[in-house]
Amino acid sequence: MDVTSPFAEEVEQLRAGGVPGASGRLRDLFDWLAERGPQAESASQDAIAREVFGQDGAEADDATVRVYVHRLRKKLEDHYAAQGTGGVQVVLPQGTYALRLEGAGTSDSPRRDKPKSDSQPFHPGTLTYAGIALALLAAIALFAGWFHRDAAPNAMWQPLAASDRPVLVVLGDYYIYGEIDPVRPEFSRLIRDFRVDSAADLAALQEAEPERYDLAEDVGLNYLPFSSAYGLQSVMPVLAAMGREVEVIPASQLQPDMLNRYDLVYVGLLSGMGMLESQVFAGSSLQVGESYDELVDRQSGEEWVSDEARTLPSPVTYTDHAYVSRFALSTGAQVLVIASERETGLRGISTIVVSPDLPAAIAQAAASGPFETLVQVTGQQGADLDNRVILARPRD
């Protein structure tokens, strides 16, 4: 490498700024690639595993190479993003295991590597499905509310009707991130991980568990369950009849300070509550079991498990479970939760919670104060066929 070239000068600036670190594998990879210069052919994974990480033959680990190449690429991108545009940049292009110099007027003009694959199964940041779906659902629900303003609130809704706070309808949604293979993008995939509910969660896990999450990237995707439409269609007319100011947001956008200003109505699956989950089950006699397909009685240990996922494709009947609860937070906010383990339960409970003729057990529990109820919904290929109340009792 010519130590007087613009490439060499920028490499030294990066080292002095600690971008690749002072030592360790990332620094070793950066130094090795820098020594090869900006005109070098893209290295092979085997060469990097052998010459940088000291792995030979059967010990060579392609995954390790891809992880560290990805980490170095992100370090460089973040460094230059923080500096702003302009000037020369040392880059590590996608699909290339070689450093390049970019910037007008440099003598080390970057060679253009042919991408190893043009396959791009998705384009990060181009579309937020939850945002579009939410706008459509909200519009449909508002029309439903406008044309059914005479839907009188039953006993379940009375504390909200008596409140003067605006109502925030919170829809359970799901954050999706991408696991992007920098060398073989055709093998990239979208992942739903219950540990990851936001870009901030992903960043924290990348820091805590880099070997597992370092190929992960925020791609700007969330999704809403289809059953949310049934929930909104039922809920909005009741809120319209109250004459309340209503906003609709996904659970991923709920902020703690909102609990000081709004009453909340949650509509969605148990797994989509996000930050609300701890509030909902703190005073409950139930808890989520090993999965979000399961609710467990804290005292008796009795379990109620959804069969929907195992039997949905077949014409046999199955059971799902809906959970409804109403309570007040220390902030004074009234919270009404309309949730279920799977889609069929939410579809079935949506009409029950707004009926003027609530099942007697639910009406009695709702009239006495904070309460919770569990309803078994029988389904067949997504359709809700029947329901029965399993329990209805006070809660803290």
Secondary structure, DSSP 4 states (H G I P E B T S, - for coil): --TTSHHHHHHHHHHHTTTT-SSSHHHHHHHHHHHH-TTSPPPPHHHHHHHTS---GGG--HHHHHHHHHHHHHHHHHHHHHH-S-S-EEE--TT--S-EEESTT-SSPPP-PPPS----S--TTS--HHHHHHHHHHHHHHHHHHHTTT----GGGHHHHH--S-EEEEE--EEEEEE--SS-GGG-EEE--TT--SHHHHHHHHHH-HHHHTTEEEEEEEE--TTHHHHHHHHHHHHHHHT--EEEEEGGG--GGGGGT-EEEEEEEGGG-TTHHHHHHHT-SEEE-SSTTEEEETTT--EEE--HHHHTTSSS-EEEEEEEEEEE-TTS-EEEEEEESSHHHHHHHHHHTT-SS--HHHHHHHHTSSEEEEEEEEEETTEEEEEEEEEEEE--
